[in-house]
């Protein structure tokens, strides 16, 4: 009886030492978290590996790159403002050129009228007065040439200013369109970022709950 009882006790002890029944629920619960734990009799239990998640450094680098990209897109808005400012300046210059052209036209009319009067007087006077009239007519002709030259310069300026204004107007419209597109994209990115944050919070919450369940199971072991 004593020998049989001893053998039976040894079989029960070996069976208890080799039995891994309680470990299965733990392995099932923690199949996503890589952990090593000492089991009964020094047995090392290795749980299934968890999918790798990006490190904090990688996440910060990605966010920095995104911010730089958004900064470049915001510079488009600044460029659009510069285009609009340039267009406003070009419009002012164009108006100024128009005013100068009107003034030159008025001066040209005055010179023609003055020359007409001098021409009529030249046939009515003689001697010293006639020489003065001749000199005055010559001065009027010189002024007419100078005004004509100045008018041509203003015409070239007007053409150049008009060309610049047209280019700036087109560029401003394109920049404004790009800004509108970027504003729409920014709204979409904000919504996507908000959804991503919610997903991360959900994953962290699930991980926290799983860790709590695992801690309870380990304490049970």
C-alpha atoms as an extended CHARMM CRD file, in Angstrom:
* protein
*
       221  EXT
         1         1  UNK       CA              0.0000000000        0.0000000000        0.0000000000  PROA      1               0.0000000000
         2         2  UNK       CA              2.7450000000        2.4050000000        0.8420000000  PROA      2               0.0000000000
         3         3  UNK       CA              4.7030000000        1.7550000000       -2.3830000000  PROA      3               0.0000000000
         4         4  UNK       CA              1.5670000000        1.9710000000       -4.5200000000  PROA      4               0.0000000000
         5         5  UNK       CA              0.5560000000        5.2160000000       -2.8330000000  PROA      5               0.0000000000
         6         6  UNK       CA              4.0210000000        6.6490000000       -3.4190000000  PROA      6               0.0000000000
         7         7  UNK       CA              3.9470000000        5.7330000000       -7.1310000000  PROA      7               0.0000000000
         8         8  UNK       CA              0.4720000000        7.1850000000       -7.4970000000  PROA      8               0.0000000000
         9         9  UNK       CA              1.5740000000       10.4020000000       -5.7800000000  PROA      9               0.0000000000
        10        10  UNK       CA              4.5790000000       10.6950000000       -8.1330000000  PROA      10              0.0000000000
        11        11  UNK       CA              2.3570000000       10.2160000000      -11.1860000000  PROA      11              0.0000000000
        12        12  UNK       CA              0.0220000000       12.9670000000       -9.9720000000  PROA      12              0.0000000000
        13        13  UNK       CA              2.9340000000       15.2970000000       -9.2660000000  PROA      13              0.0000000000
        14        14  UNK       CA              4.4520000000       14.7300000000      -12.7270000000  PROA      14              0.0000000000
        15        15  UNK       CA              1.0730000000       15.1670000000      -14.3500000000  PROA      15              0.0000000000
        16        16  UNK       CA              0.5630000000       18.4690000000      -12.5590000000  PROA      16              0.0000000000
        17        17  UNK       CA              4.0370000000       19.6720000000      -13.5400000000  PROA      17              0.0000000000
        18        18  UNK       CA              3.5950000000       18.7630000000      -17.2250000000  PROA      18              0.0000000000
        19        19  UNK       CA              0.0320000000       20.0080000000      -17.5310000000  PROA      19              0.0000000000
        20        20  UNK       CA             -0.1480000000       23.2840000000      -19.4440000000  PROA      20              0.0000000000
        21        21  UNK       CA             -3.9060000000       23.6850000000      -19.4470000000  PROA      21              0.0000000000
        22        22  UNK       CA             -4.1340000000       27.0570000000      -17.6060000000  PROA      22              0.0000000000
        23        23  UNK       CA             -1.5580000000       28.5690000000      -19.9630000000  PROA      23              0.0000000000
        24        24  UNK       CA             -3.7380000000       28.3070000000      -23.0450000000  PROA      24              0.0000000000
        25        25  UNK       CA             -6.1820000000       31.0960000000      -22.1950000000  PROA      25              0.0000000000
        26        26  UNK       CA             -3.2650000000       33.4090000000      -21.4780000000  PROA      26              0.0000000000
        27        27  UNK       CA             -1.6590000000       32.6500000000      -24.8300000000  PROA      27              0.0000000000
        28        28  UNK       CA             -4.9520000000       33.2480000000      -26.6140000000  PROA      28              0.0000000000
        29        29  UNK       CA             -5.5600000000       36.5500000000      -24.8820000000  PROA      29              0.0000000000
        30        30  UNK       CA             -2.0220000000       37.8520000000      -25.3510000000  PROA      30              0.0000000000
        31        31  UNK       CA             -1.4910000000       36.6550000000      -28.8820000000  PROA      31              0.0000000000
        32        32  UNK       CA             -0.7530000000       40.2280000000      -29.9790000000  PROA      32              0.0000000000
        33        33  UNK       CA              1.7820000000       41.3140000000      -27.3560000000  PROA      33              0.0000000000
        34        34  UNK       CA              5.3880000000       39.9850000000      -27.4410000000  PROA      34              0.0000000000
        35        35  UNK       CA              6.2190000000       38.9190000000      -23.8870000000  PROA      35              0.0000000000
        36        36  UNK       CA              8.4630000000       36.4290000000      -22.1510000000  PROA      36              0.0000000000
        37        37  UNK       CA              7.3830000000       35.0350000000      -18.7820000000  PROA      37              0.0000000000
        38        38  UNK       CA              8.6830000000       32.3430000000      -16.4690000000  PROA      38              0.0000000000
        39        39  UNK       CA              6.1660000000       29.5860000000      -16.1470000000  PROA      39              0.0000000000
        40        40  UNK       CA              5.9870000000       26.6680000000      -13.7640000000  PROA      40              0.0000000000
        41        41  UNK       CA              9.2960000000       24.9370000000      -13.0330000000  PROA      41              0.0000000000
        42        42  UNK       CA             11.2450000000       27.6670000000      -14.8570000000  PROA      42              0.0000000000
        43        43  UNK       CA              9.5750000000       27.0670000000      -18.2230000000  PROA      43              0.0000000000
        44        44  UNK       CA              9.8280000000       30.1560000000      -20.4580000000  PROA      44              0.0000000000
        45        45  UNK       CA              6.6420000000       31.0290000000      -22.3090000000  PROA      45              0.0000000000
        46        46  UNK       CA              6.9380000000       33.0900000000      -25.5060000000  PROA      46              0.0000000000
        47        47  UNK       CA              3.7470000000       34.7200000000      -26.6940000000  PROA      47              0.0000000000
        48        48  UNK       CA              3.0120000000       35.5690000000      -30.3320000000  PROA      48              0.0000000000
        49        49  UNK       CA              4.6910000000       38.6720000000      -31.7380000000  PROA      49              0.0000000000
        50        50  UNK       CA              2.7630000000       41.9070000000      -32.1410000000  PROA      50              0.0000000000
        51        51  UNK       CA              2.8480000000       43.7990000000      -35.4620000000  PROA      51              0.0000000000
        52        52  UNK       CA              5.4840000000       46.5260000000      -35.3510000000  PROA      52              0.0000000000
        53        53  UNK       CA              4.2190000000       50.0690000000      -34.8310000000  PROA      53              0.0000000000
        54        54  UNK       CA              6.0830000000       53.2130000000      -35.9450000000  PROA      54              0.0000000000
        55        55  UNK       CA              8.3560000000       54.7510000000      -33.3460000000  PROA      55              0.0000000000
        56        56  UNK       CA              7.7890000000       58.1800000000      -31.8600000000  PROA      56              0.0000000000
        57        57  UNK       CA             10.7580000000       59.5300000000      -33.8430000000  PROA      57              0.0000000000
        58        58  UNK       CA              9.2620000000       58.2960000000      -37.1290000000  PROA      58              0.0000000000
        59        59  UNK       CA              5.8900000000       59.7890000000      -36.2580000000  PROA      59              0.0000000000
        60        60  UNK       CA              7.4460000000       63.1610000000      -35.4270000000  PROA      60              0.0000000000
        61        61  UNK       CA              9.4720000000       63.1060000000      -38.6640000000  PROA      61              0.0000000000
        62        62  UNK       CA              6.3280000000       62.3860000000      -40.6730000000  PROA      62              0.0000000000
        63        63  UNK       CA              4.3970000000       65.1610000000      -38.9490000000  PROA      63              0.0000000000
        64        64  UNK       CA              7.2910000000       67.5760000000      -39.5730000000  PROA      64              0.0000000000
        65        65  UNK       CA              7.3200000000       66.7020000000      -43.2730000000  PROA      65              0.0000000000
        66        66  UNK       CA              3.5590000000       67.2390000000      -43.4250000000  PROA      66              0.0000000000
        67        67  UNK       CA              3.8910000000       70.6290000000      -41.7460000000  PROA      67              0.0000000000
        68        68  UNK       CA              6.6240000000       71.6870000000      -44.1770000000  PROA      68              0.0000000000
        69        69  UNK       CA              4.4200000000       70.6330000000      -47.0740000000  PROA      69              0.0000000000
        70        70  UNK       CA              1.5330000000       72.6640000000      -45.6660000000  PROA      70              0.0000000000
        71        71  UNK       CA              3.8790000000       75.6370000000      -45.1920000000  PROA      71              0.0000000000
        72        72  UNK       CA              4.7840000000       75.4620000000      -48.8790000000  PROA      72              0.0000000000
        73        73  UNK       CA              1.1190000000       75.4070000000      -49.7880000000  PROA      73              0.0000000000
        74        74  UNK       CA              0.4560000000       78.3930000000      -47.5570000000  PROA      74              0.0000000000
        75        75  UNK       CA              3.1880000000       80.2830000000      -49.4110000000  PROA      75              0.0000000000
        76        76  UNK       CA              0.9570000000       80.0300000000      -52.4820000000  PROA      76              0.0000000000
        77        77  UNK       CA             -1.5440000000       82.2410000000      -50.7020000000  PROA      77              0.0000000000
        78        78  UNK       CA              1.1860000000       84.7850000000      -49.9700000000  PROA      78              0.0000000000
        79        79  UNK       CA              2.1730000000       84.6360000000      -53.6290000000  PROA      79              0.0000000000
        80        80  UNK       CA             -1.4270000000       85.2890000000      -54.6290000000  PROA      80              0.0000000000
        81        81  UNK       CA             -1.4900000000       88.3420000000      -52.3670000000  PROA      81              0.0000000000
        82        82  UNK       CA              1.7100000000       89.6130000000      -54.0080000000  PROA      82              0.0000000000
        83        83  UNK       CA              0.1640000000       89.1010000000      -57.4350000000  PROA      83              0.0000000000
        84        84  UNK       CA             -2.9070000000       91.0670000000      -56.4120000000  PROA      84              0.0000000000
        85        85  UNK       CA             -0.7280000000       93.8370000000      -54.9870000000  PROA      85              0.0000000000
        86        86  UNK       CA              1.3060000000       93.9150000000      -58.1920000000  PROA      86              0.0000000000
        87        87  UNK       CA             -1.8780000000       94.0440000000      -60.2390000000  PROA      87              0.0000000000
        88        88  UNK       CA             -3.0910000000       96.9920000000      -58.1840000000  PROA      88              0.0000000000
        89        89  UNK       CA              0.2300000000       98.7840000000      -58.7070000000  PROA      89              0.0000000000
        90        90  UNK       CA              0.1290000000       98.0760000000      -62.4420000000  PROA      90              0.0000000000
        91        91  UNK       CA             -3.3870000000       99.4910000000      -62.6040000000  PROA      91              0.0000000000
        92        92  UNK       CA             -2.2270000000      102.6690000000      -60.8700000000  PROA      92              0.0000000000
        93        93  UNK       CA              0.6820000000      102.9740000000      -63.2960000000  PROA      93              0.0000000000
        94        94  UNK       CA             -1.6450000000      102.4740000000      -66.2360000000  PROA      94              0.0000000000
        95        95  UNK       CA             -3.9380000000      105.2120000000      -64.9620000000  PROA      95              0.0000000000
        96        96  UNK       CA             -0.9380000000      107.4860000000      -64.4510000000  PROA      96              0.0000000000
        97        97  UNK       CA              0.2230000000      106.8810000000      -68.0250000000  PROA      97              0.0000000000
        98        98  UNK       CA             -3.2590000000      107.7010000000      -69.2860000000  PROA      98              0.0000000000
        99        99  UNK       CA             -3.2350000000      110.9850000000      -67.3760000000  PROA      99              0.0000000000
       100       100  UNK       CA              0.1590000000      111.8760000000      -68.8240000000  PROA      100             0.0000000000
       101       101  UNK       CA             -1.0970000000      111.0590000000      -72.3130000000  PROA      101             0.0000000000
       102       102  UNK       CA             -4.0710000000      113.3410000000      -71.8240000000  PROA      102             0.0000000000
       103       103  UNK       CA             -1.7740000000      116.1280000000      -70.6050000000  PROA      103             0.0000000000
       104       104  UNK       CA              0.5270000000      115.6610000000      -73.5980000000  PROA      104             0.0000000000
       105       105  UNK       CA             -2.4310000000      115.7050000000      -75.9480000000  PROA      105             0.0000000000
       106       106  UNK       CA             -3.6170000000      118.9690000000      -74.4360000000  PROA      106             0.0000000000
       107       107  UNK       CA             -0.1230000000      120.4510000000      -74.7620000000  PROA      107             0.0000000000
       108       108  UNK       CA              0.0800000000      119.2950000000      -78.3630000000  PROA      108             0.0000000000
       109       109  UNK       CA             -3.2180000000      121.0170000000      -79.1250000000  PROA      109             0.0000000000
       110       110  UNK       CA             -2.0070000000      124.1850000000      -77.4190000000  PROA      110             0.0000000000
       111       111  UNK       CA              1.2490000000      124.1540000000      -79.4060000000  PROA      111             0.0000000000
       112       112  UNK       CA             -0.6280000000      123.7040000000      -82.6730000000  PROA      112             0.0000000000
       113       113  UNK       CA             -2.9220000000      126.5880000000      -81.8260000000  PROA      113             0.0000000000
       114       114  UNK       CA              0.0560000000      128.7210000000      -80.8200000000  PROA      114             0.0000000000
       115       115  UNK       CA              1.8970000000      127.9140000000      -84.0300000000  PROA      115             0.0000000000
       116       116  UNK       CA             -1.1910000000      128.7540000000      -86.0560000000  PROA      116             0.0000000000
       117       117  UNK       CA             -1.4040000000      132.1570000000      -84.3640000000  PROA      117             0.0000000000
       118       118  UNK       CA              2.3050000000      132.8310000000      -84.9140000000  PROA      118             0.0000000000
       119       119  UNK       CA              2.0320000000      131.8440000000      -88.5640000000  PROA      119             0.0000000000
       120       120  UNK       CA             -0.7860000000      134.3220000000      -89.0590000000  PROA      120             0.0000000000
       121       121  UNK       CA              1.1920000000      137.0870000000      -87.3170000000  PROA      121             0.0000000000
       122       122  UNK       CA              4.3710000000      136.4170000000      -89.2910000000  PROA      122             0.0000000000
       123       123  UNK       CA              2.7940000000      137.7790000000      -92.4560000000  PROA      123             0.0000000000
       124       124  UNK       CA              1.5580000000      140.9060000000      -90.7130000000  PROA      124             0.0000000000
       125       125  UNK       CA              4.7730000000      142.1670000000      -89.1140000000  PROA      125             0.0000000000
       126       126  UNK       CA              8.2230000000      143.0230000000      -90.3240000000  PROA      126             0.0000000000
       127       127  UNK       CA             11.6670000000      143.7700000000      -89.0040000000  PROA      127             0.0000000000
       128       128  UNK       CA             12.4830000000      142.9340000000      -85.4000000000  PROA      128             0.0000000000
       129       129  UNK       CA              9.0370000000      141.5920000000      -84.5690000000  PROA      129             0.0000000000
       130       130  UNK       CA              9.1130000000      139.2680000000      -87.5220000000  PROA      130             0.0000000000
       131       131  UNK       CA             12.4260000000      137.8140000000      -86.3340000000  PROA      131             0.0000000000
       132       132  UNK       CA             10.9470000000      137.2430000000      -82.8650000000  PROA      132             0.0000000000
       133       133  UNK       CA              7.9630000000      135.4930000000      -84.4070000000  PROA      133             0.0000000000
       134       134  UNK       CA             10.2800000000      133.3070000000      -86.4790000000  PROA      134             0.0000000000
       135       135  UNK       CA             12.2010000000      132.4030000000      -83.3380000000  PROA      135             0.0000000000
       136       136  UNK       CA              8.9530000000      131.6150000000      -81.5060000000  PROA      136             0.0000000000
       137       137  UNK       CA              7.7960000000      129.3750000000      -84.3580000000  PROA      137             0.0000000000
       138       138  UNK       CA             11.1280000000      127.5150000000      -84.2210000000  PROA      138             0.0000000000
       139       139  UNK       CA             10.7370000000      127.0120000000      -80.4600000000  PROA      139             0.0000000000
       140       140  UNK       CA              7.2060000000      125.6860000000      -80.9790000000  PROA      140             0.0000000000
       141       141  UNK       CA              8.4930000000      123.2120000000      -83.5660000000  PROA      141             0.0000000000
       142       142  UNK       CA             11.2000000000      122.0180000000      -81.1460000000  PROA      142             0.0000000000
       143       143  UNK       CA              8.6330000000      121.5910000000      -78.3730000000  PROA      143             0.0000000000
       144       144  UNK       CA              6.3480000000      119.6840000000      -80.7640000000  PROA      144             0.0000000000
       145       145  UNK       CA              9.1780000000      117.2570000000      -81.5760000000  PROA      145             0.0000000000
       146       146  UNK       CA              9.9410000000      116.7740000000      -77.8720000000  PROA      146             0.0000000000
       147       147  UNK       CA              6.2740000000      116.1950000000      -77.0830000000  PROA      147             0.0000000000
       148       148  UNK       CA              5.9950000000      113.6850000000      -79.9140000000  PROA      148             0.0000000000
       149       149  UNK       CA              9.0220000000      111.8140000000      -78.5750000000  PROA      149             0.0000000000
       150       150  UNK       CA              7.6080000000      111.8660000000      -75.0660000000  PROA      150             0.0000000000
       151       151  UNK       CA              4.2650000000      110.6590000000      -76.3640000000  PROA      151             0.0000000000
       152       152  UNK       CA              5.9420000000      107.6910000000      -78.0560000000  PROA      152             0.0000000000
       153       153  UNK       CA              7.7350000000      106.8370000000      -74.7990000000  PROA      153             0.0000000000
       154       154  UNK       CA              4.4730000000      106.9810000000      -72.8820000000  PROA      154             0.0000000000
       155       155  UNK       CA              2.8300000000      104.7970000000      -75.5050000000  PROA      155             0.0000000000
       156       156  UNK       CA              5.5690000000      102.1920000000      -75.0230000000  PROA      156             0.0000000000
       157       157  UNK       CA              5.1610000000      102.4480000000      -71.2480000000  PROA      157             0.0000000000
       158       158  UNK       CA              1.4270000000      102.0070000000      -71.6010000000  PROA      158             0.0000000000
       159       159  UNK       CA              1.9250000000       98.9110000000      -73.7480000000  PROA      159             0.0000000000
       160       160  UNK       CA              4.3990000000       97.4460000000      -71.2510000000  PROA      160             0.0000000000
       161       161  UNK       CA              2.2340000000       98.2630000000      -68.2390000000  PROA      161             0.0000000000
       162       162  UNK       CA             -0.7980000000       96.7700000000      -69.9640000000  PROA      162             0.0000000000
       163       163  UNK       CA              1.1490000000       93.5900000000      -70.7120000000  PROA      163             0.0000000000
       164       164  UNK       CA              2.3580000000       93.3450000000      -67.1130000000  PROA      164             0.0000000000
       165       165  UNK       CA             -1.1340000000       94.0220000000      -65.7810000000  PROA      165             0.0000000000
       166       166  UNK       CA             -2.5790000000       91.3000000000      -67.9970000000  PROA      166             0.0000000000
       167       167  UNK       CA              0.0810000000       88.8190000000      -66.8680000000  PROA      167             0.0000000000
       168       168  UNK       CA             -0.4420000000       89.7200000000      -63.2090000000  PROA      168             0.0000000000
       169       169  UNK       CA             -4.1970000000       89.4070000000      -63.6110000000  PROA      169             0.0000000000
       170       170  UNK       CA             -3.8600000000       85.9170000000      -65.0720000000  PROA      170             0.0000000000
       171       171  UNK       CA             -1.3100000000       84.9560000000      -62.4130000000  PROA      171             0.0000000000
       172       172  UNK       CA             -3.5540000000       86.3370000000      -59.6830000000  PROA      172             0.0000000000
       173       173  UNK       CA             -6.5180000000       84.3410000000      -60.9780000000  PROA      173             0.0000000000
       174       174  UNK       CA             -4.3940000000       81.1790000000      -61.1580000000  PROA      174             0.0000000000
       175       175  UNK       CA             -3.0120000000       81.7630000000      -57.6650000000  PROA      175             0.0000000000
       176       176  UNK       CA             -6.5090000000       82.4020000000      -56.3140000000  PROA      176             0.0000000000
       177       177  UNK       CA             -7.7010000000       79.1680000000      -57.9020000000  PROA      177             0.0000000000
       178       178  UNK       CA             -4.7680000000       77.2810000000      -56.3580000000  PROA      178             0.0000000000
       179       179  UNK       CA             -5.5390000000       78.8180000000      -52.9610000000  PROA      179             0.0000000000
       180       180  UNK       CA             -9.1490000000       77.6620000000      -53.2250000000  PROA      180             0.0000000000
       181       181  UNK       CA             -7.9870000000       74.1600000000      -54.1230000000  PROA      181             0.0000000000
       182       182  UNK       CA             -5.5140000000       74.1140000000      -51.2370000000  PROA      182             0.0000000000
       183       183  UNK       CA             -8.2110000000       75.3170000000      -48.8600000000  PROA      183             0.0000000000
       184       184  UNK       CA            -10.4130000000       72.4110000000      -49.9330000000  PROA      184             0.0000000000
       185       185  UNK       CA             -7.5070000000       69.9740000000      -49.5910000000  PROA      185             0.0000000000
       186       186  UNK       CA             -6.6760000000       71.3840000000      -46.1600000000  PROA      186             0.0000000000
       187       187  UNK       CA            -10.2280000000       70.7800000000      -44.9780000000  PROA      187             0.0000000000
       188       188  UNK       CA            -10.0340000000       67.2040000000      -46.2390000000  PROA      188             0.0000000000
       189       189  UNK       CA             -6.6880000000       66.7000000000      -44.4930000000  PROA      189             0.0000000000
       190       190  UNK       CA             -8.1010000000       68.0670000000      -41.2500000000  PROA      190             0.0000000000
       191       191  UNK       CA            -10.9930000000       65.6150000000      -41.4190000000  PROA      191             0.0000000000
       192       192  UNK       CA             -8.6100000000       62.7500000000      -42.2170000000  PROA      192             0.0000000000
       193       193  UNK       CA             -6.3100000000       63.7670000000      -39.3580000000  PROA      193             0.0000000000
       194       194  UNK       CA             -9.2360000000       63.9030000000      -36.9530000000  PROA      194             0.0000000000
       195       195  UNK       CA            -10.3370000000       60.4340000000      -38.0550000000  PROA      195             0.0000000000
       196       196  UNK       CA             -6.7610000000       59.1290000000      -37.6870000000  PROA      196             0.0000000000
       197       197  UNK       CA             -6.5390000000       60.5100000000      -34.1420000000  PROA      197             0.0000000000
       198       198  UNK       CA             -9.7950000000       58.8210000000      -33.2580000000  PROA      198             0.0000000000
       199       199  UNK       CA             -8.5090000000       55.5190000000      -34.6500000000  PROA      199             0.0000000000
       200       200  UNK       CA             -5.2820000000       55.8000000000      -32.6680000000  PROA      200             0.0000000000
       201       201  UNK       CA             -7.2060000000       56.6030000000      -29.4980000000  PROA      201             0.0000000000
       202       202  UNK       CA             -9.3920000000       53.5750000000      -30.0910000000  PROA      202             0.0000000000
       203       203  UNK       CA             -6.3680000000       51.3110000000      -30.6180000000  PROA      203             0.0000000000
       204       204  UNK       CA             -4.6760000000       52.6400000000      -27.4710000000  PROA      204             0.0000000000
       205       205  UNK       CA             -7.8530000000       52.1090000000      -25.4870000000  PROA      205             0.0000000000
       206       206  UNK       CA             -8.1570000000       48.5260000000      -26.7360000000  PROA      206             0.0000000000
       207       207  UNK       CA             -4.4880000000       47.9290000000      -25.9500000000  PROA      207             0.0000000000
       208       208  UNK       CA             -4.9550000000       49.2960000000      -22.4480000000  PROA      208             0.0000000000
       209       209  UNK       CA             -7.9640000000       47.0550000000      -21.8730000000  PROA      209             0.0000000000
       210       210  UNK       CA             -6.0470000000       44.0490000000      -23.2020000000  PROA      210             0.0000000000
       211       211  UNK       CA             -3.1190000000       44.8450000000      -20.9060000000  PROA      211             0.0000000000
       212       212  UNK       CA             -5.4540000000       44.9600000000      -17.9350000000  PROA      212             0.0000000000
       213       213  UNK       CA             -6.9690000000       41.5940000000      -18.8590000000  PROA      213             0.0000000000
       214       214  UNK       CA             -3.5070000000       40.1150000000      -19.3440000000  PROA      214             0.0000000000
       215       215  UNK       CA             -2.3720000000       41.4250000000      -15.9680000000  PROA      215             0.0000000000
       216       216  UNK       CA             -5.3210000000       39.7600000000      -14.2890000000  PROA      216             0.0000000000
       217       217  UNK       CA             -4.6310000000       36.4820000000      -16.1180000000  PROA      217             0.0000000000
       218       218  UNK       CA             -0.9310000000       36.5450000000      -15.1820000000  PROA      218             0.0000000000
       219       219  UNK       CA             -1.8210000000       37.1120000000      -11.5490000000  PROA      219             0.0000000000
       220       220  UNK       CA             -4.1440000000       34.1630000000      -11.8090000000  PROA      220             0.0000000000
       221       221  UNK       CA             -1.2540000000       31.9790000000      -13.0120000000  PROA      221             0.0000000000
